[in-house]
Amino acid sequence: MSGDSEKYWYNLTTGEVEKGFASPAIDRAGPFDTAEEAAKAPEVLRERSRAWSEDEARDDNWGAGDAGTER
């Protein structure tokens, strides 16, 4: 975990990129290897959230096409 203190984080409250543990954990997204990667955190988080929502929807509908089918 000590290596993370040398990485970059995106501050969810301020929108700023920070190096190390400058802000409380609840306000940080990361870690990222570069400041440029950290700056893209909002886009990365939106994409992951979209993918998770799609996966969850697929899981919720799993087997729905088989309803009423006897085996």
N, C-alpha and C positions, 0 to 999 in steps of 0.2 A: 504494500500500500504506500510505502514511502516514495516510490517512483511516481505515484500520481501527483505528488506535491510539485513535481517539475513539469507537469503537463498543463494543457490549456483547458479552460472551462468556459461555458457560456452562462452568464448570469441571467436567469429567467426574469428577474425583477427589473434590472436596469437595461438589459439588452447589450451589455458590454462583454467583451472577451477578457478573461482574467487568467493570469498564470498562477498556478498553485491554489491553495485553499484560502483565497482572499475573502470569500463570502461564506455564510452558513450553507451547509449541505443542502438544505431545502430549496435554496435559491439557485443551485448550480445544476447544469446538465453537462455530462462529460464522463470521463476525460477524453480529450482529443490530443493527438500528437502535435498538431500545428495550430497556430492562431487562425489560419485560413479555414481549417476544418471546423474549429469552434464557432467561427462566424456564421457558418452554414447550419448550425444546430437547429434553428426553427424549421428549416425546410426538411431536414433529416427527421425531426420529431413528427412533423405533419405526415410525411410519407410512411413512417413506421406505424403511426396511429391508423392511417387509412388501411394499411395492409393487415393490421391486427383486427380491425373492424370487419374487413372482408373475410378473414379466417374465422372469426367468431360467428358471422352470419352463415358461413358454410357449415360450421359445426352445429349450429342451431337447427339447420335444415337437413342434417344428415339423416338419410333414410326416409325422408318425406316422400320421395317418389315411389317407395315400396309400400306405402300405406294401403292396406286392403288386399295385398297380394299374398296368396297362400303358397306355402312351400311344402 
